[in-house]
Amino acid sequence: MNDGGDDGLAQSGLVYEPYQASPLKRWVLLDGNRIVLTALLSVAVCASVAALCWVGVVPVDDADAVLSLVGALVGGTLPFITIVLAINQLVLSQELGSTDELRTRLAAMQEFRREVETLTGRSVSPAAPADFLRGLVEQNRSRAETLESAVDDTDDGLRESVHRYVETIRHESETVSKALEDADFGTFDALSAVLGHFDGRHLHTAQVLRADHREAFDDEAETLDELIELLEQLAVARQTFKTIYVQHELAALSRLLLYVGFPTLFGGGLLMLSYESLLSSTAGTGLPFWLVAGGVTLVFLPFVVLLTYTLRIATVASRTADFGPFVPRATVKDDL
């Protein structure tokens, strides 16, 4: 018996708490369409600026004050050119490579698929990320349920620990499989389904069981080995799809920043040149009010785009920080 036996099980996440998160919070941080979220935040910015104009915090009748505000915001958008170039360089550095490097990458990917096919009993594993992950998740549940029956005649402590462990995997398997059924073909839909589930605690627990209680599983000891291998492959698959997703998201972000950057600079510059004359010709009307609210919102648009995309990328990174049996968030409750 290893020194960390019972303590290892106690610290492996066997005290199970169902994964819970506010649906609204998860939608904002992860699942929500980034374009829709950008539009909603832009409306919020416009409403906020309009409210400030209404109460007089932003004096729309003072051309110098408005021009100073817009000018500062326009100047702040210029560094986005550097950001776009840096993002493109980061994406390209991961995509480009020599022939030998590309062949090595492809060979490693094919070897990974063959290992998964051997474990899952498939001749060819699915190409769609959602189907691929679903197959791994279902196999994890199948192996875990087999282990539960193998310890029926053991002591109560071990039987209870294995039961709770299997219940954890069963519950998460059902949640993830249901989410993957509705996932469209795409890496983020698949990745989103496993965020917060099947983290390193499951692998660590299985390793503790094998190290300290292998003899208790008798003929199912090989099944325990297979469960550990499946959990390892699931961890690799999740990190692989995270890498693909981040590359795709960074490329989409840089492209969108270019799309909104030009109208922002052009519109902001045009507003600075024409606001004073427009103010004198539309005095007494509501046009200056809406020009300031709309102009500031337009200039803020690149910042809003950057916020919505980096917020999801950062959330994905934090939710997949653990890799393999390492659990940096072992004492932190599952939340977003």
N, C-alpha and C positions, 0 to 999 in steps of 0.2 A: 504494500500500500504506500503510495507516495505521500510526502508530507502534506501536500495541499489538498488531499482528498475531499473531505466534506466541506472545507472552506472554499475549495475551488468550485464545487457545485453551488454553494450559496452565492458566490460572486459571479455566476455565469448567466444570470438573467432568468433563473428558474422561478423566481418570485415574479410571476407573469402579470403584467398590466397591459390590457388591450391598447393598441395604438390608437390614439385619439388626437384630433386636431380640429380646430374651428374650420368649418367648410369655407367660410368667407376668407379666413386667413390663408388657407391652403390655395384657394383660387387666386388670390392676389400674389402670393409668393411663387406658386408653381403652375397650376393647371390653367389659369386664365390666359386667353389669347393676348399676346403682348400688344398687338395693335389696338384691340378693344380697351385694354388697360391704359394705354397711352392716351387714347381719346378721352377716357373718363377723367384721367388726371389733368389733361389739358382743359377740360371743361371746369374742373375744380379750380385750376389756376385762374382762368378767365373770370369765374365768379368771385374769387377772392380779390382780384385786382379791381373788379367792378365795385365790390363792396368798399374797398379802400378809397376809390375815387368818389363814391357816393357820400362817404362821411368826411371827405376833404383831406384825408391823409396824403393822397396823391393829388396835388392841385392841377387839374386838367387845363385850367386857364392860364397857368404859368408855363409858357413854352420852354424857358430855360431849364426848369426843373424836369419836365418831361423828356427833353432832349438829353439831359445828363443821365437820366435813368436808362433810357433806351440805348444811349451810346455805351454805357458801362456794360449792359447786357450783350450788345453786339460784339464788343471787344472780348467778352468772355467766351463767345462761341468760336473764335478763331483757333484756340488750342485744340478744337475738335479735329482739325485737319491732322495734327500730330497724333491724336488718339487713333484715328482711322488708319493711318500708316502703321502705327505700332501693332494694331490688331491684325492687319493684313500680314505683316511680317511674322507674327506669332502663328497664324494659321498656316502660312506657306512653309514655315520651318518644320511643321509636323507632316506636311503633305509631300514635300519634295525629298528626293533621295537618289542615291546611285542605284544601278541595276542590282548589285549584290544586296544592298540594304532592302530594296523592295522585295527581292526574292526571299530573303530571310524573314521579312515581315509576313509574307504570304504563307511561307512554310509553317511558321509558328501558328498562324490562324487556322490552317488546315489541320495541324496536329491537335490543336485544341478541340476542333469540331470532331475529330476522330475519337478522342478520349471521351467526349460527351456521348457520342453515338454508342460507344462500347458500354458505358454505364447505363444508358437509358434503353438499350436494346433496339435502337433504330438503325436502319441501313443508311439513311441520309437524314441528318438533322435539319429542321426547318430553317429557311433563309430569313424569314421575318423575325425581327427581334422579339416581338410579343409572343409568337408561337414558340420560339426557342426558349425564352425564359419560363413560359408556362409549362413546357415539358420538364424542365429542371425542377420547378416547384412541385409539380405533381409527383415526380419520382422521389423527392425529399419526403413528402408526406407518406408515400407508400412504404418507404424504408422505415420511417419513424414508427408507423403503426405496427409494423412487424416486430419491432423491438419491444413494444409495450407488452405483447403477449409472451415474450421470452422471459420476463422477470416476474411472472405470476407467483412462482413458488419461492421467491427470494424474501429477504427481510422487508419489513414494512417501510423502513426509511428509504431504501433504494427503490422499491416499487412505487412509492409516492413521488419520489423525485423524477423517475422516468415518466410516470403518468403526467405530471405537470409539464415536463419537457415536451412530450408528445402533443399535449393539448395546445401548447404554445405554437408548435409547428403546424398542427392541424388548423388552428384558427387563422394563422397568418396565410397558410396555403389557400384557404377558402377565400380570404379577402383579396389576395393577389390574383388568384385565378379568375375571380369575377371581374376584377378590373382589367385584366388582360384580354378577356373575352370581348370587351367593348373597345379595346384599343385599336386605333387605326394603324395602318402600316406606317411606321415612323419610329425613330429611336426614342424621342422624348415620351411618347405615350407608354412605351414599354418601361422606360427608366422610371417614370413617375409612379408606376404601379408598385415597384419594389422599394421605393424610398421609405425608410422607417421600418422595413420588414427584413427578416433574414440577415440581421447584422452579425458582427463577429461573435456575439455572445452564444449563438447557436453552435458555431464551430468549436468554440472554446469548451462549451459544455460537453459536446460529443467527444472531444479529445480527453477531457477529464474522466468521462465514463469509460472510455477504452483503457486509459492508463490505470485506473484504480478498481474497476469492476468488470474487466473483460471476461473473467471466468464465469461470472454470473449469467452471461448471455448464452453460454453453451454453443449450440449449433448456429445461433444467430450472430456470432461474433463477426463473421464475414459481412453480414448486413450492416453492422455498425461501421466497419471499414468503408463500405460503399457509401453510407450516409455521409461520412466525413469527406470522402472524395467528391460527392455531389455538392456539398456545401462549399467546398473549395472552388469547384467549377462555377458555381453560381456567383461566388464573390468575384471571380475573374470576369465572368460575363457582364456583371453589373458595372464593373470598372471600365470594361471595353466599350460598352454602350454609352457610358458617361463621357468617355473621351471623344467618341464620334459625335455625340450630341453637342458637347462644348465647342468642338471645331465648327460644326454647322451653325451653331448659335452665334459664335463670334463673327463668322463670315456674313450672316444675315444682319447682325448689328452694324458692322462697318458699312455695308451697302445701304442700310436704312439711314444711317447718319449722313451719308453723302446725299441721299434723296432729300432729306429735310434741311441739310446745311445750306444749300444754295438758296432756296426760298427764304430761309431765315435771314441770311446776310443781305439778300436783295431787298426783301420787304422791310427789314430794319433800317437799312440805309435809305430807302425811299421815304420811310416815315420821318427820319431825321431831316431830310432835305425839304420835305413838303409840309411838315406839321405846322410851322409858324404861319405860313400863308393860309393853310386850311383853317387854322384857329381863327384868324381874322375874318375869313369869309363865311364861317359857319357859327359865329358868335350867337349865343342865345338858343342854339339847337342842341340836340343830344349827340351829334356826330363826334365831337372831340372825346366825349366820354367813352364811346364804343371804339374809337380809334386807339385810345390808350390801352383799354382792356384787351382788344384784339391784337394790337402790336406787341405788347408785353408777352402775351400768351404765345404768339408766333416765335418770338425770340427765345422763349423758354423751351420750345419744342425739342431741340436737341438734348437738353438736359433731361427732359422727361423720358425721351426714348432711351437714353443711356441708363437712367434709373430703373426703368421697367425690365430691361434685358439683364443688366448686371445683378439686379435683385434676384432673379431666378437662377442665374449662374452661380451666385454666391450661396443660395439656399441649397442647390443641388450639391455643391462642393461640401457644405457643412453636413448634409444628411448622408453623404457617402465617404466621410472622412476615415471611417474604420475600414481596414482591409485585412482579410483573413481573420486570424484569431485575436488581433489587436482591437481593443474596444476603448478608444479614448473618451467615450461618453458613457461609460458603464454605470456611473452614478447619477447620470442626468436623465430626467424623465423624457419620454418620447414626446417632443413637441416641435413645432416648426420654428 
